[in-house]
Amino acid sequence: KLFRNEARTNNDYTQKAADSLLNYETVNYFNAHQHERVRFLSALQEYKKANILVTVSLGVINCVHSLVIS
């Protein structure tokens, strides 16, 4: 479940980043810089949270595995 959540948030983050860059002229035309900034940063924050959870869980799994082996 953690890996799926990380993959989902990663896809959401990269989609919003690409969308912001590809639609730069539209964002300028409608003066929506603040909206795009908030949208991008919230997606980035969610991805960071999911990435940290996956990293911590893999660290715990590796430590437990090392204990079992030794």
Backbone as ProteinMPNN parsed JSONL, in Angstrom:
{"seq_chain_A": "KLFRNEARTNNDYTQKAADSLLNYETVNYFNAHQHERVRFLSALQEYKKANILVTVSLGVINCVHSLVIS", "coords_chain_A": {"N_chain_A": [[0.825, -1.187, 0.0], [1.969, 1.253, 0.756], [3.864, 1.64, -1.25], [2.256, 1.877, -3.504], [0.882, 4.206, -2.875], [3.007, 6.027, -2.839], [3.783, 5.878, -5.523], [1.455, 6.845, -6.736], [1.342, 9.484, -5.713], [3.731, 10.422, -6.732], [3.228, 10.321, -9.495], [1.155, 12.185, -9.601], [2.474, 14.511, -8.756], [4.508, 14.816, -10.763], [2.877, 15.077, -13.005], [1.547, 17.486, -12.478], [3.715, 19.218, -12.421], [4.684, 19.033, -15.058], [2.395, 19.886, -16.403], [2.201, 22.534, -15.494], [4.515, 23.622, -16.599], [4.175, 23.176, -19.36], [1.915, 24.644, -19.899], [2.63, 27.28, -19.562], [2.307, 29.792, -20.843], [-0.464, 30.078, -20.82], [-0.924, 30.184, -18.062], [0.384, 32.582, -17.512], [-1.201, 34.328, -19.044], [-3.716, 34.259, -17.752], [-2.914, 35.126, -15.318], [-2.313, 33.351, -13.176], [-0.349, 32.538, -11.412], [0.012, 32.249, -8.616], [-1.963, 30.371, -7.975], [-1.095, 28.092, -9.432], [1.353, 27.732, -8.19], [0.643, 27.059, -5.538], [-0.782, 24.719, -6.06], [1.219, 23.079, -7.206], [3.149, 22.979, -5.101], [1.675, 21.752, -3.046], [1.247, 19.219, -4.137], [3.902, 18.4, -4.309], [4.578, 18.341, -1.584], [2.922, 16.255, -0.639], [4.053, 14.124, -2.058], [6.613, 14.104, -0.931], [6.02, 13.347, 1.722], [4.995, 10.738, 1.314], [7.245, 9.535, 0.178], [9.089, 9.653, 2.276], [7.818, 7.968, 4.147], [7.988, 5.493, 2.791], [10.763, 5.202, 2.611], [11.505, 5.063, 5.326], [10.095, 2.759, 6.083], [11.375, 0.832, 4.496], [13.928, 0.974, 5.597], [13.426, 0.017, 8.195], [12.585, -2.583, 7.592], [14.963, -3.587, 6.468], [16.675, -3.458, 8.706], [15.423, -5.245, 10.498], [15.614, -7.548, 8.97], [18.399, -7.861, 8.91], [18.872, -8.357, 11.627], [17.516, -10.804, 11.943], [19.01, -12.455, 10.256], [21.513, -12.38, 11.483]], "CA_chain_A": [[0.0, 0.0, 0.0], [2.848, 2.413, 0.807], [4.501, 1.825, -2.552], [1.23, 2.374, -4.424], [0.628, 5.599, -2.52], [4.145, 6.811, -3.313], [3.706, 5.939, -6.99], [0.343, 7.728, -7.079], [1.722, 10.871, -5.429], [4.787, 10.771, -7.695], [2.567, 10.601, -10.768], [0.421, 13.441, -9.448], [3.473, 15.584, -8.696], [5.139, 15.02, -12.075], [1.843, 15.559, -13.919], [1.314, 18.906, -12.213], [4.918, 19.94, -12.828], [4.682, 19.096, -16.52], [1.257, 20.712, -16.794], [2.549, 23.929, -15.222], [5.529, 24.066, -17.556], [3.644, 23.166, -20.722], [0.885, 25.672, -20.016], [3.211, 28.503, -18.997], [1.703, 30.975, -21.447], [-1.836, 30.178, -20.324], [-0.824, 30.645, -16.68], [0.706, 34.009, -17.599], [-2.338, 35.058, -19.597], [-4.751, 34.372, -16.727], [-2.277, 35.595, -14.09], [-2.623, 32.302, -12.207], [0.917, 32.064, -10.855], [-0.166, 31.819, -7.225], [-2.755, 29.133, -8.003], [-0.222, 27.008, -9.886], [2.378, 27.527, -7.16], [0.016, 26.313, -4.437], [-1.1, 23.388, -6.589], [2.473, 22.346, -7.363], [3.775, 22.75, -3.801], [0.902, 20.765, -2.29], [1.555, 17.902, -4.719], [5.27, 18.087, -3.909], [4.55, 18.005, -0.156], [2.345, 14.91, -0.512], [5.054, 13.179, -2.543], [7.678, 14.023, 0.079], [5.514, 12.536, 2.841], [4.924, 9.339, 0.885], [8.608, 9.067, -0.026], [9.686, 9.446, 3.608], [7.228, 6.754, 4.716], [8.551, 4.326, 2.107], [12.17, 5.097, 2.989], [11.559, 4.594, 6.718], [9.651, 1.361, 6.147], [12.439, -0.008, 3.943], [14.994, 0.939, 6.596], [13.001, -0.893, 9.265], [12.619, -3.943, 7.045], [16.368, -3.986, 6.339], [17.228, -3.69, 10.051], [14.853, -6.495, 10.994], [16.211, -8.629, 8.173], [19.775, -8.043, 9.396], [18.787, -9.002, 12.938], [17.121, -12.193, 11.759], [20.129, -13.151, 9.642], [22.614, -12.531, 12.459]], "C_chain_A": [[0.875, 1.259, 0.0], [3.456, 2.704, -0.555], [3.499, 2.36, -3.586], [0.933, 3.843, -4.168], [1.768, 6.492, -2.999], [4.1, 6.959, -4.832], [2.595, 6.889, -7.43], [0.719, 9.188, -6.856], [2.842, 11.334, -6.366], [4.178, 11.122, -9.054], [1.824, 11.933, -10.718], [1.368, 14.635, -9.471], [4.081, 15.853, -10.075], [4.134, 15.524, -13.107], [1.611, 17.046, -13.726], [2.523, 19.745, -12.607], [4.949, 20.097, -14.349], [3.558, 19.994, -17.025], [1.568, 22.192, -16.602], [3.542, 24.45, -16.257], [4.996, 24.143, -18.984], [2.625, 24.28, -20.947], [1.354, 27.003, -19.445], [2.547, 29.759, -19.547], [0.262, 31.173, -20.981], [-1.851, 30.692, -18.89], [-0.514, 32.141, -16.655], [-0.502, 34.819, -18.049], [-3.418, 35.289, -18.545], [-4.209, 34.82, -15.381], [-2.558, 34.627, -12.931], [-1.358, 31.729, -11.572], [0.74, 31.513, -9.446], [-0.943, 30.505, -7.153], [-1.879, 27.934, -8.394], [0.856, 26.7, -8.854], [1.826, 26.695, -6.004], [-0.278, 24.885, -4.863], [0.147, 22.507, -6.687], [3.094, 22.008, -6.013], [2.991, 21.758, -2.946], [1.155, 19.356, -2.823], [2.964, 17.462, -4.326], [5.326, 17.664, -2.441], [3.988, 16.6, 0.062], [3.333, 13.845, -0.975], [6.177, 13.008, -1.529], [7.255, 13.159, 1.254], [5.508, 11.053, 2.483], [6.317, 8.754, 0.708], [9.297, 8.798, 1.307], [9.131, 8.189, 4.25], [7.812, 5.492, 4.092], [10.001, 4.121, 2.523], [12.322, 4.56, 4.409], [11.143, 3.13, 6.796], [10.704, 0.418, 5.562], [13.624, -0.109, 4.896], [14.67, -0.018, 7.731], [13.06, -2.334, 8.788], [14.058, -4.439, 6.934], [16.998, -4.268, 7.698], [16.713, -5.003, 10.626], [15.446, -7.681, 10.265], [17.631, -8.91, 8.634], [19.793, -8.718, 10.754], [18.448, -10.48, 12.826], [18.28, -13.006, 11.194], [21.245, -13.39, 10.658], [22.107, -13.289, 13.665]], "O_chain_A": [[0.554, 2.23, -0.686], [3.555, 3.859, -0.969], [3.846, 3.185, -4.432], [0.756, 4.628, -5.1], [1.528, 7.587, -3.508], [4.351, 8.042, -5.362], [2.766, 7.65, -8.382], [0.449, 10.036, -7.707], [2.892, 12.504, -6.747], [4.571, 12.105, -9.683], [1.859, 12.71, -11.672], [1.097, 15.643, -10.124], [4.157, 17.006, -10.501], [4.489, 16.309, -13.986], [1.49, 17.789, -14.7], [2.365, 20.87, -13.08], [5.214, 21.187, -14.857], [3.746, 20.768, -17.964], [1.234, 23.014, -17.456], [3.422, 25.58, -16.732], [5.329, 25.066, -19.728], [2.491, 24.794, -22.058], [0.554, 27.766, -18.904], [2.257, 30.689, -18.794], [-0.178, 32.304, -20.774], [-2.68, 31.53, -18.533], [-1.092, 32.881, -15.859], [-0.788, 35.879, -17.491], [-3.973, 36.384, -18.452], [-4.956, 34.89, -14.404], [-2.984, 35.037, -11.851], [-1.317, 30.546, -11.234], [1.253, 30.442, -9.12], [-0.611, 29.629, -6.355], [-1.93, 26.886, -7.749], [1.229, 25.542, -8.666], [2.463, 25.744, -5.551], [-0.044, 23.947, -4.101], [0.128, 21.339, -6.298], [3.521, 20.874, -5.797], [3.593, 20.995, -2.192], [1.264, 18.408, -2.047], [3.193, 16.286, -4.042], [6.045, 16.727, -2.094], [4.526, 15.838, 0.865], [3.44, 12.784, -0.36], [6.641, 11.892, -1.295], [8.031, 12.333, 1.733], [5.964, 10.217, 3.262], [6.548, 7.595, 1.053], [10.017, 7.809, 1.441], [9.885, 7.416, 4.841], [8.1, 4.526, 4.799], [10.424, 2.99, 2.764], [13.168, 3.704, 4.666], [11.775, 2.344, 7.502], [10.903, -0.68, 6.082], [14.256, -1.161, 4.992], [15.532, -0.774, 8.179], [13.537, -3.21, 9.51], [14.343, -5.589, 7.269], [17.774, -5.214, 7.834], [17.485, -5.785, 11.18], [15.747, -8.706, 10.877], [18.031, -10.069, 8.74], [20.646, -9.568, 11.008], [19.023, -11.311, 13.53], [18.502, -14.139, 11.621], [21.846, -14.463, 10.692], [22.863, -13.529, 14.606]]}, "name": "protein", "num_of_chains": 1, "seq": "KLFRNEARTNNDYTQKAADSLLNYETVNYFNAHQHERVRFLSALQEYKKANILVTVSLGVINCVHSLVIS"}
